[in-house]
Amino acid sequence: MSDVRRTPPGRAGRLRLRHSLDVAGRGADLLEQKLRILRSEHQRLLRAQEAAALAWRDLVSEAEGWLLRGLLLGGEAALDSAAAGLGACDVTVRWTVSMGVRRPADVTTSVPVRPPAAAAPSNTALVHAEAAYGRAVRAAAEYAAARAATALVGAEVVGTRHRVRALRRHWIPRLREALARADLALEQAEHEDTVRRRWAARAAGGGGPAAGG
């Protein structure tokens, strides 16, 4: 934003101030519209984040329950044997841009299958635990993506709200004050010019001989 003090005097300065005030007003209106949309989207993302968090916690609890049963049945040696040869999960996040915010749109998680050469779990509880942890990993990725999206949109809500406040509470009032001063200065200049013209006209009208011979 340009400095109001750099506005040139006269009609040109007043026109520039009017233009700046119009631009600032339209900008504030657009930002407020954006803020309403962002707030609505943020609330939706918060609900999605809460649902994802609940699903993740439930699946982790289920997986831990099966794991505990598997350990009670086969001990840690059975767990080590069942985990041998398993690969890492692959997580892919697809990003999107909405209302100027780049955020995760969705996430894809690939849980590797047990290779043929790997030993099978020694008891049914560990089989269930392996499947449950796979679901929990997918839920964790979805929760992480939802949480990141919520945080990014929330930050944009805060930033946009600050920009609206700066326009409405500071910049637009300064422009209005400067425009009022410019209007007053121009009105005063025009009045002074009118007075000078009248004095000049009177002087010109009375410029002949003061008295006869």
KOLKE-233178 format. One line per 8 residues: number of its first residue (from 1); their letters; for each residue x, y, z negated of C-alpha. Coordinates in steps of 0.25 Angstrom, whole numbers, plus 5000, padded with zeros to 4 digits. Layout:
! residues N
NUM) a) X/Y/Z  ...;
This chain:
! residues 213
1) msdvrrtp) 5000/5000/5000  5005/5014/5004  5008/5024/4993  4996/5034/4992  5006/5045/4990  5012/5044/5004  4998/5048/5010  5000/5060/5019;
9) pgragrlr) 4992/5073/5016  4980/5078/5023  4970/5070/5032  4980/5060/5036  4982/5056/5022  4968/5055/5019  4965/5046/5030  4976/5037/5026;
17) lrhsldva) 4971/5037/5012  4957/5033/5017  4962/5022/5026  4971/5017/5014  4959/5017/5005  4950/5010/5016  4961/4999/5018  4962/4997/5003;
25) grgadlle) 4947/4996/5001  4946/4986/5012  4958/4978/5006  4952/4978/4992  4939/4973/4998  4946/4961/5006  4955/4958/4994  4942/4957/4985;
33) qklrilrs) 4936/4948/4995  4948/4939/4995  4948/4939/4980  4934/4934/4980  4937/4923/4989  4950/4919/4982  4943/4919/4969  4932/4909/4974;
41) ehqrllra) 4943/4900/4980  4951/4901/4967  4939/4896/4959  4937/4884/4969  4952/4880/4968  4951/4881/4953  4939/4871/4954  4947/4862/4963;
49) qeaaalaw) 4959/4863/4955  4951/4859/4942  4945/4847/4950  4959/4842/4955  4965/4843/4941  4954/4835/4935  4955/4824/4946  4970/4824/4944;
57) rdlvseae) 4969/4822/4929  4959/4811/4930  4967/4804/4940  4980/4805/4932  4972/4800/4920  4967/4788/4928  4981/4785/4933  4987/4786/4919;
65) gwllrgll) 4977/4777/4914  4980/4766/4924  4995/4768/4922  4994/4766/4907  4986/4753/4910  4997/4748/4920  5008/4751/4910  5001/4744/4899;
73) lggeaald) 5000/4732/4908  5013/4732/4915  5022/4741/4908  5032/4752/4914  5039/4741/4922  5026/4739/4929  5024/4754/4932  5039/4755/4937;
81) saaaglga) 5037/4743/4946  5024/4749/4952  5030/4763/4954  5042/4757/4961  5042/4761/4976  5031/4771/4976  5034/4783/4984  5030/4798/4981;
89) cdvtvrwt) 5017/4804/4984  5016/4815/4996  5008/4827/4993  5005/4837/5005  4998/4850/5002  4991/4858/5013  4991/4873/5011  4981/4883/5016;
97) vsmgvrrp) 4980/4898/5016  4967/4905/5011  4964/4919/5008  4979/4921/5009  4983/4910/4999  4991/4898/5003  4987/4887/4995  4985/4871/4995;
105) advttsvp) 4973/4867/5002  4974/4852/5000  4984/4841/4997  4987/4827/5002  4994/4817/4993  5000/4804/4999  5002/4793/4988  5011/4783/4994;
113) vrppaaaa) 5006/4768/4994  5014/4757/4987  5024/4752/4997  5023/4737/5000  5037/4734/4994  5033/4741/4980  5029/4732/4969  5014/4732/4966;
121) psntalvh) 5009/4737/4952  5009/4726/4942  4995/4728/4937  4982/4734/4942  4983/4746/4932  4996/4751/4939  4989/4749/4953  4978/4758/4948;
129) aeaaygra) 4988/4768/4942  4995/4769/4955  4982/4772/4963  4977/4782/4952  4991/4790/4952  4990/4791/4967  4976/4798/4965  4982/4806/4954;
137) vraaaeya) 4993/4811/4963  4983/4815/4973  4975/4822/4963  4987/4829/4957  4991/4835/4971  4977/4840/4973  4977/4846/4960  4991/4853/4962;
145) aaraatal) 4986/4858/4976  4973/4864/4970  4980/4870/4958  4990/4877/4968  4979/4882/4977  4972/4887/4965  4984/4894/4959  4988/4901/4973;
153) vgaevvgt) 4973/4906/4975  4973/4911/4961  4986/4919/4963  4980/4925/4975  4967/4929/4967  4976/4936/4957  4984/4943/4968  4972/4947/4976;
161) rhrvralr) 4965/4952/4963  4977/4961/4960  4977/4967/4974  4962/4970/4973  4964/4977/4960  4976/4985/4965  4968/4990/4977  4955/4993/4969;
169) rhwiprlr) 4962/4999/4956  4974/5005/4961  4976/5007/4976  4962/5011/4980  4960/5021/4969  4974/5027/4973  4969/5029/4987  4956/5035/4983;
177) ealaradl) 4963/5045/4974  4973/5048/4985  4962/5050/4995  4954/5059/4985  4967/5068/4983  4968/5068/4999  4954/5072/5001  4955/5083/4990;
185) aleqaehe) 4968/5088/4996  4963/5088/5010  4950/5095/5005  4959/5106/4998  4968/5108/5010  4956/5109/5019  4950/5119/5009  4963/5127/5009;
193) dtvrrrwa) 4964/5127/5024  4949/5132/5025  4953/5144/5015  4965/5147/5023  4957/5148/5036  4947/5157/5030  4957/5166/5025  4964/5166/5038;
201) araagggg) 4951/5169/5045  4948/5180/5035  4962/5186/5037  4961/5185/5053  4947/5192/5052  4952/5204/5044  4965/5205/5051  4961/5218/5059;
209) paagg) 4963/5233/5055  4959/5236/5041  4953/5250/5044  4950/5259/5056  4957/5272/5061;
